[in-house]
């Protein structure tokens, strides 16, 4: 999926796909940047490859906690009530909100954020972002980025029985920064989680010292205690040569379809010439 034409709401970057199946179609809730503000849009596809953009579905509300900079970088999940979309918003202190829809086109906001920043001197005191929500038994897990006052960005998890009221685990953060010279030494973010072969698996974006982003792989038996694996995935084309990020997955057996963001400019946020790509990942048997 490419950026919009000059002057359109997604002309700057198109990133952060969140893909779900709705009947015979794929719905992609993606983030678009117009040079000033991040919005969420909807695209629809019959095969997951060729997409038709339907336009913006969510923009920040400056009169609320959301501020005016972003209502995007979200995660969609469908349940019996319709579609739940968790997104990040806020100017000085980013938090995570919830919007609901029956059809993917008309949305109602929850009001207050559903996941807020942590207390003084906590690991997520300065921001919570990049939500990725999955079903876990009868409840939900939310994997997210947390930022502390030193601006370190690591990954944590929260749990919920109803998808609205969340509690964070005391064991957070669940993934730490990489060692010196590692691909994720400067920050972690943008997790995507699924279950296969008796494990939970996670693709996540890591930032190095020059702000190149690549994807790492981790696994867990319980979705809470994680180990990093040696797999590192870099962009292989000119358009994603400096950044590969924002994975979203649909797993079917050992086959995992991955939609991801990519760019040719190494920056930690926007103006990376962002576009959306597609790949496949196979989870091999593990010892």
C-alpha positions as CSV (number, residue, x, y, z in Angstrom):
1,X,0.0,0.0,0.0
2,X,1.5,3.4,-1.1
3,X,1.1,6.9,0.3
4,X,-1.6,9.2,-0.9
5,X,-1.2,11.9,-3.4
6,X,0.1,15.4,-2.4
7,X,-2.4,17.1,-0.2
8,X,-4.2,14.0,0.9
9,X,-4.5,12.9,4.6
10,X,-1.9,10.1,4.1
11,X,0.5,11.8,1.7
12,X,3.4,11.8,4.2
13,X,3.6,8.2,5.5
14,X,1.4,5.1,5.4
15,X,2.4,2.8,8.2
16,X,1.1,0.6,11.1
17,X,-1.3,-1.8,9.4
18,X,-3.7,-3.7,11.7
19,X,-5.3,-6.5,9.6
20,X,-8.3,-8.6,10.6
21,X,-10.7,-10.9,8.7
22,X,-14.3,-9.8,8.4
23,X,-16.3,-12.5,6.5
24,X,-14.7,-13.0,3.1
25,X,-12.7,-9.7,3.3
26,X,-9.6,-8.4,5.0
27,X,-9.9,-5.1,6.8
28,X,-6.8,-3.0,7.3
29,X,-6.8,-0.2,9.9
30,X,-3.7,1.7,9.0
31,X,-2.1,4.9,10.0
32,X,-1.7,7.9,7.7
33,X,0.4,11.1,8.2
34,X,-0.3,14.3,6.5
35,X,2.8,16.2,7.6
36,X,1.2,17.4,10.8
37,X,-1.2,14.8,12.2
38,X,-1.6,11.1,12.3
39,X,-5.0,9.6,11.5
40,X,-6.4,6.1,11.2
41,X,-7.8,4.9,7.9
42,X,-9.6,1.8,6.6
43,X,-8.6,-0.2,3.5
44,X,-10.5,-3.4,2.3
45,X,-9.2,-6.3,0.3
46,X,-10.4,-9.7,-1.0
47,X,-7.0,-11.3,-0.9
48,X,-4.9,-9.3,1.5
49,X,-2.6,-8.2,-1.3
50,X,-4.6,-5.6,-3.3
51,X,-6.2,-2.9,-1.2
52,X,-8.9,-0.3,-1.7
53,X,-8.7,2.7,0.6
54,X,-12.0,3.7,2.2
55,X,-10.7,6.9,3.8
56,X,-10.2,8.2,7.3
57,X,-12.1,6.6,10.2
58,X,-10.5,8.3,13.2
59,X,-8.7,11.6,13.8
60,X,-7.5,13.1,17.1
61,X,-10.0,15.2,19.1
62,X,-8.2,18.3,20.3
63,X,-10.9,19.0,22.9
64,X,-10.2,15.8,24.9
65,X,-7.2,13.9,26.4
66,X,-6.3,12.9,22.8
67,X,-4.8,16.3,21.9
68,X,-4.3,17.1,18.2
69,X,-1.3,15.1,17.0
70,X,-2.3,11.5,16.7
71,X,-5.1,9.0,16.9
72,X,-3.4,6.0,15.2
73,X,-0.8,3.3,15.6
74,X,-3.5,1.0,16.7
75,X,-4.6,-2.6,17.0
76,X,-8.0,-4.0,15.8
77,X,-9.7,-7.1,17.1
78,X,-13.1,-8.5,16.5
79,X,-15.4,-10.0,19.2
80,X,-19.1,-10.6,19.6
81,X,-19.8,-6.9,20.0
82,X,-18.1,-5.9,16.8
83,X,-14.6,-4.4,16.2
84,X,-12.5,-3.0,19.0
85,X,-9.7,-0.6,17.9
86,X,-7.0,0.3,20.4
87,X,-5.0,3.4,19.4
88,X,-2.5,5.8,20.9
89,X,-3.2,9.5,21.4
90,X,-2.1,12.5,23.4
91,X,0.4,15.3,22.9
92,X,2.8,15.5,25.8
93,X,1.9,12.1,27.4
94,X,0.8,9.4,25.0
95,X,-1.9,7.0,26.3
96,X,-4.1,4.3,24.7
97,X,-7.7,4.7,23.8
98,X,-10.5,2.5,22.5
99,X,-13.0,3.0,19.7
100,X,-15.8,0.5,18.8
101,X,-17.6,-0.2,15.5
102,X,-20.2,-2.6,14.2
103,X,-19.1,-2.3,10.6
104,X,-15.6,-0.8,10.5
105,X,-16.9,2.5,9.1
106,X,-18.8,4.3,11.9
107,X,-17.0,4.5,15.3
108,X,-17.7,5.6,18.8
109,X,-14.9,6.4,21.3
110,X,-14.8,5.0,24.8
111,X,-14.1,8.4,26.3
112,X,-11.2,8.1,28.8
113,X,-8.1,6.2,27.8
114,X,-8.2,2.5,28.7
115,X,-4.4,2.3,29.5
116,X,-2.7,5.2,31.1
117,X,0.9,6.0,32.0
118,X,2.5,4.6,35.1
119,X,3.3,6.3,38.4
120,X,6.3,8.5,39.2
121,X,9.6,6.9,38.2
122,X,8.0,3.8,36.7
123,X,9.2,2.2,33.5
124,X,6.2,3.6,31.5
125,X,5.8,7.0,33.3
126,X,6.2,9.1,30.2
127,X,4.1,7.2,27.7
128,X,2.2,4.0,26.7
129,X,1.9,3.3,23.0
130,X,1.9,0.8,20.1
131,X,-0.8,-1.5,21.5
132,X,-1.3,-5.0,20.1
133,X,-4.3,-6.9,21.5
134,X,-5.0,-10.6,21.3
135,X,-7.5,-13.0,22.9
136,X,-6.1,-15.2,25.6
137,X,-8.6,-17.8,26.8
138,X,-11.6,-15.9,27.9
139,X,-9.7,-12.6,28.3
140,X,-7.3,-10.3,26.4
141,X,-3.6,-9.5,26.5
142,X,-2.4,-6.1,25.4
143,X,1.3,-5.8,24.5
144,X,2.6,-2.2,24.4
145,X,5.5,0.1,24.4
146,X,6.3,2.0,27.6
147,X,8.7,5.0,27.9
148,X,10.4,6.2,31.1
149,X,11.8,9.6,32.1
150,X,15.1,8.7,30.5
151,X,13.1,8.1,27.2
152,X,14.0,4.4,27.2
153,X,11.4,2.4,25.3
154,X,10.7,-1.2,26.3
155,X,7.8,-3.6,26.0
156,X,5.2,-4.6,28.6
157,X,1.9,-6.5,28.9
158,X,-1.5,-5.7,30.4
159,X,-4.5,-8.1,30.9
160,X,-8.3,-7.6,30.8
161,X,-11.4,-9.7,31.2
162,X,-13.6,-7.5,29.1
163,X,-11.3,-5.5,26.8
164,X,-12.0,-2.2,28.6
165,X,-10.6,-2.5,32.1
166,X,-6.9,-3.4,32.0
167,X,-4.3,-4.1,34.7
168,X,-0.6,-4.1,34.1
169,X,1.7,-7.0,35.3
170,X,4.2,-6.3,38.0
171,X,6.8,-8.2,36.0
172,X,6.9,-5.5,33.4
173,X,8.8,-4.7,31.3
174,X,8.8,-8.1,29.6
175,X,11.5,-7.3,27.0
176,X,14.5,-5.1,27.7
177,X,16.8,-3.1,25.4
178,X,19.4,-5.1,23.5
179,X,23.1,-5.0,24.4
180,X,25.6,-2.5,23.0
181,X,25.7,-2.6,19.1
182,X,22.6,-4.9,19.0
183,X,19.8,-4.0,16.5
184,X,17.5,-3.1,19.4
185,X,20.0,-1.3,21.6
186,X,18.2,2.1,21.3
187,X,14.5,1.1,21.8
188,X,11.8,-1.6,21.4
189,X,8.3,-1.1,20.1
190,X,5.5,-2.2,17.8
191,X,4.9,-5.8,19.0
192,X,2.8,-8.3,17.2
193,X,1.9,-11.6,19.0
194,X,0.3,-14.9,18.0
195,X,0.2,-18.5,19.2
196,X,1.6,-21.6,17.4
197,X,3.3,-24.9,18.3
198,X,2.7,-24.5,22.1
199,X,4.3,-21.0,22.2
200,X,3.4,-17.4,22.0
201,X,5.5,-15.7,19.4
202,X,6.3,-12.0,19.1
203,X,7.6,-9.9,16.2
204,X,8.8,-6.5,17.5
205,X,10.7,-3.5,16.1
206,X,14.1,-2.7,17.4
207,X,16.0,0.6,16.9
208,X,19.7,0.8,16.7
209,X,22.1,3.8,17.4
210,X,21.5,5.4,14.0
211,X,17.7,4.8,14.1
212,X,17.5,2.0,11.6
213,X,14.6,-0.3,12.5
214,X,14.5,-4.0,12.0
215,X,12.2,-6.8,13.3
216,X,13.2,-9.2,16.1
217,X,11.6,-12.5,17.2
218,X,10.8,-13.6,20.7
219,X,8.9,-16.5,22.2
220,X,7.1,-17.4,25.4
221,X,5.3,-20.3,27.0
222,X,2.8,-18.1,28.9
223,X,2.7,-14.8,27.1
224,X,4.3,-13.1,30.1
225,X,7.9,-14.4,30.3
226,X,9.8,-13.9,27.0
227,X,13.1,-14.9,25.5
228,X,14.6,-13.2,22.5
229,X,15.6,-15.4,19.5
230,X,18.5,-14.7,17.2
231,X,16.2,-14.0,14.2
232,X,16.5,-10.4,12.9
233,X,14.6,-9.3,9.8
234,X,15.7,-6.4,7.7
235,X,14.2,-4.7,4.7
236,X,15.3,-6.2,1.4
237,X,14.1,-3.5,-1.0
238,X,14.9,0.1,-1.7
239,X,11.6,1.4,-0.2
240,X,12.2,-0.4,3.1
241,X,16.0,-0.3,3.2
242,X,16.3,1.8,6.4
243,X,13.1,0.9,8.3
244,X,11.0,-2.3,8.7
245,X,8.4,-1.9,11.5
246,X,4.8,-2.1,12.6
247,X,4.0,-5.8,12.0
248,X,0.5,-7.2,12.2
249,X,-0.1,-10.9,11.7
250,X,-2.7,-13.5,10.8
251,X,-1.6,-17.1,11.7
252,X,-2.9,-20.3,10.1
253,X,-1.1,-23.3,11.4
254,X,2.7,-22.8,10.8
255,X,2.1,-20.1,8.2
256,X,2.1,-16.6,9.4
257,X,1.1,-13.7,7.1
258,X,2.8,-10.5,8.1
259,X,1.8,-7.0,6.9
260,X,4.4,-4.4,7.9
261,X,5.5,-0.8,7.5
262,X,8.8,0.2,5.8
263,X,10.7,3.3,4.8
264,X,13.9,4.5,3.2
265,X,14.8,7.2,5.8
266,X,16.1,6.2,9.3
267,X,14.0,8.2,11.8
268,X,12.3,7.0,15.0
269,X,8.8,8.4,14.1
270,X,7.6,9.9,10.9
271,X,8.8,11.3,7.5
272,X,10.4,7.9,6.6
273,X,8.6,7.7,3.2
274,X,6.5,5.0,4.9
275,X,4.6,2.4,2.9
276,X,3.1,-1.0,3.7
277,X,4.4,-4.4,2.6
278,X,3.5,-8.1,2.9
279,X,5.5,-11.2,3.8
280,X,5.3,-14.7,5.2
281,X,7.0,-16.2,8.2
282,X,7.1,-19.9,9.1
283,X,7.5,-20.9,12.8
284,X,9.8,-23.9,12.9
285,X,9.6,-26.6,15.6
286,X,11.6,-25.5,18.7
287,X,13.5,-27.6,21.2
